[in-house]
Amino acid sequence: MPPVAKALLSLGARLGSTAQNALEVARFGGLDTGEDASPYDVLTEQRTYRLRRYFPRAAASGDGAGRPVMLLVPPLMMTAEVYDISSRVSAVGALYDRGVDPWVVDFGAPEREPGGLERTVTDHVLAVSDAVDRVREITGRDVHLAGYSQGGMFVYQTAAYRRGEGVASVVTFGSPADTSVGLPFGLPGWVASDAAGRIPDALLRSFAVPGWVTRTGFQLLSPVKSVRSRVDFILRLHDRERLAPRERQRRFLEREGWVSWPGPALLDFVRQFIAHNRMLTGGFVIGDRLVTLADITCPVLTFVGEVDEIASPPMVRGIRRAASRAQVYEASLRAGHFGLVVGGLAVTQTWPAVAAWAAWRDGRGELPGIVHRVDGDEEAAAPALPGGAAGYGLQLAMGVGSSAARSAAGTAARAVRGSRQLTREATLNLPRLARLERIHADTRMSLGLLLDEQARRAPGDVFFLYQGRAHTHAAAERRIDAIVRGLIHVGVRQGDAVGVLMGTRPTALALVAALSRLGAVAVLLRPDGDLAREAELGRIGRVIADPEHAARASRLDGVPGHLLGGGGATRELGLPLMDMERIDPARVEPPGWFRPNPGRAGDLAFVLFTGDGERLRASRITNRRWALSAFGTASSAALSPADTVFSITPLQHPSALLMSLGGAVASGARLALASAYDPETFWDEARRYGVTVASYTWTLLRDLVSAPPHPGERHHAVRLFIGSGMPRGLWRRVEERFTPARVLEFYASTEGEAILVNLSGKKPGSLGRPMPGSAELRLARYDLEAGRLAAGPGGFAAECGPGEIGMLLARIRPAAVASAVRPVRGVFAPEDAWTITGDLFRRDEGGDYWLVGREAELIRTPEGIVPPGPIRDALGDLPCVDAVAVYGVPAGDAELAAAAISLRAGAAGELKPVDLSEALLRVDPGLRPAVVRIVDEIPVTGGHRLLSAPLREEGVPPVGDGRTYYRDRSGAYRPLTETARRRLLRAQTARQAR
């Protein structure tokens, strides 16, 4: 036959085959390859899933006995057939052939399941957990949990939810654990985070993503590969034999493998894991339980696709930081997202390694060669990729690697990162500061009002967390409204002062909010305080207590008492208290005078108590003062709904009410309540709650920073510790140990609206500068002996220059003079009005304020007045010193300046007299202490403030223990001798006589 005729016949046959195959593809969606799926039985069918056991006949014959059991979980948007696409690339077949007993969770197609489009992330996690229980019951073995893509995220979440119970190991393939590090094509993670936060919940909840949309999205993420695959298929359409091996895989990816993504699950996924990145930080909610990947204790094996444009390697490797207690192993393959589990590479490397891993975990065989243990931030060995992932994609099309586009994108990202952070914070803070500027005495403003606004904005969002449970704004609103009706029933009206005697618990929070909503005053009585005295200072008309403090409340003379909290069941406490839990809110008709949240900015909202004994004081907080702290904290800490604020101080403490609660409510962040502070459980709770900001007061963090390393501390998510009163030495230790977290130190005057904040954190010990919204502040020269402002030219006060010690003054409105504490008029100009804070400061050349001491702490020696601040800072900077207390020892009509120091654990014997002398050289000679002593422990108050009164009462200790030093005539410090002690006290007495 002539060559031309041969060519024509061949072309005709090729065209005929092409046409025949094209017709079959058009009619049936693909070519019939005659391949059968692997056999399986459905052992159970539940509302949200079916449980498949593959190769059931072999299992029934006893062949499955002794095999490792592996439960495979598919992604939400793919069918369970991803693990059994064809006999050539069947994951379940490869595992079974290598000695594993494979099971699969089948979520079905949500669009075809009853209620399928209403499923949430919780439904899927609980389904996987239920499947684990059923597989264990049938096989009698712990289960190796494995999942691909989002299925791997379900696996992580299930293992954490179960805290490892019944899970032999976790295996994931291209499953992100940190969405903050980037998006497909190297886009920065903040793009998704910011965008996700702007999508209304109602839109996400009601929008189910069809399977074709997800399929198209995946194809667009790998456009070169998708186009190449389609071109190859068309060019080979005539050759059925060459197409057959990959036909089932093509049909799965092009059409059959995709299902809808339910709207509620999409909402959970976007809010919890994209906008708030809680796979990494912890604190995601399953049901009403809080879960953190730090609770995973079983070994983890994660497969990383080095050219995965969907789940980039940094996103996948986030599991190292998230699962701080787990042993993490990694297998890094030169594969894309789909290639990790389907295709030739998966058959030859992924699934053999998974089977070998399961056998190794069961005590048989060796660790697979491609699997490496990773510790900390160590990178597992991985093949080099010329041009990176972007270059690899171009190689598929042109055979040439290039990373120019990615390099340009990376350079641009680095260039705008700083400005983007500033822009984001400005976007958050400007509306808050603008609102503060609009608050006047008659502006409606209160805790109850802000809570109402948050509940209307996002009723399903979590408001607070307590004892491992999450409580939404909607649930909190219902409880608050019920308590409001109960308060009305017992006779509480707007403006009434009501004592709150409770520990930190949800009912206490709801009661304080209910009193605010009613316009009453919440007087927060301290459970360990002088109850009778505090009730008198707070002028309460009634007290409401929880069951734990009911007995104390019942002993208040002349004050009606009520019981709230602990449930509504019938109970008999044998106390003369009315049980408010028995009130049916539905039967209480609000009176005509009731208007929700009537409080104005100038109205009294709270009464707090500080000090003990003679120093017991009542602090009266107006709604404006509370709002100033709330919005100021939210702005200074750049709080957002992605944050969780951990309040580890009691609700009665100013840091809890003003900063933790206030900042969370003003910003929409979640509030985590600790029933009690325990350094041993701090990191467990911080991980479980997903804490990003933790509060403190005074020396509260001293035990935490001195504790042995905790597993949950590793790669923690805390970015800020916020509070007030932290000593400078402790500040440095906190930042050194818990890096990258830093300290955000505030100062707020007890009375008035003076607030300082150290925003930069670059000067530990400094209280920073006036916070936006704070009252105008000035330092005025102060006559310490006379206890009044020093008069300058024209009789006005003189403002201090840099480095000078002066009294901090806060400006007030002339109309507020009558209610102010220690007001002064005509200070810097005629008719101006200020309040004396009672706190002495100096301001450095940079404009930052440093606390020198409070007026009540001044030590009055015969040589002059000594403030405690400079001594405290100088000694606190010694590396071996744990805490410092500076106080006056009574000696006749004057005092002896003394300092007591406690040493850090293991530092005994490290402190030498020369260290004291050198440290105190930075203090003016006339302000140095006469005596420095070492003590085992410096007592603290209930608020963890150092308590000097017991040390003061001890005076100058007797000689003998070698731990007391005195300042000699040359200014050096030497061990105290009996002669020196007598001379010191005698000299002190002689000076007084003169």
Protein Blocks (a to p, Z undefined) as FASTA:
>chain_A
ZZklmmmmmmmmmmmmmmmmmmmmmmnopacehiacdddddfbdcfkbccddehkllmmn
opmgopacddddddfkbcfklmombfklgfklmmmmnopacddddebjfklgghklmccf
klmmmmmmmmmmmmmmmnopacddddehjlmmmmmmmmmmnnopopabdcdehiafbfkl
ocehhiafklmmmmmmmpcfklmmmmccdfklmmmmmmmmmmmlmmmmmmmmmmmmmmmm
lmmmmmmmmmmmmmmmpccddfklmmmmmmmmmmnopmmngoiaehjaccdfklpmbdcd
ddddfklcklgfklmmmmmmmmmmbccddddddddfklmmgcjklmmmmmmmmmmmmmmm
nopajddfkbccdehjbccdddddehijmlmmmmmmnopacfklmmmmmmmmmmmmmmmm
mmmmmmmmmmmmmmmmmpcfklccdfklmmmmmmmmmmmbcfbdcehiacdfklmmmmmm
mmmmmmmmnopaehiacdddddddfklmmmmmmmmmnopacddddfkbcfklmmmmnopa
bdcddfklmmmmmmpghiacddeehijadcdehiacdcfklpcfklpccdfklcghkbcf
klcfbdcdedehjllccddddfklmmmmmmmmmmmnopafkbccddfbdfklmklmmmmm
mmmmmnopacdddfbdcfklmmmmmmmnopabdcdehjlmmmmmmpccdfklgopabfbd
cdehiafklmmmmmmmmocbdcddddddfbhjddcddfkopaghiabjadehiacddddd
ddfknopacddehhiacdddehiacdddddddfklmmmpghiaehklbghiacddehiac
dddfkopacdfbdfklpccdfkbccdfklmmmmmmmpmkbmbdcdddddehjbccddddd
dddehigokacfklmmmmmmmpcfklpcfbdcddfbdcddfkopacfklmmmnmpadehj
lpaccddfkopacdddfklmmmmmmmmmmmmmZZ
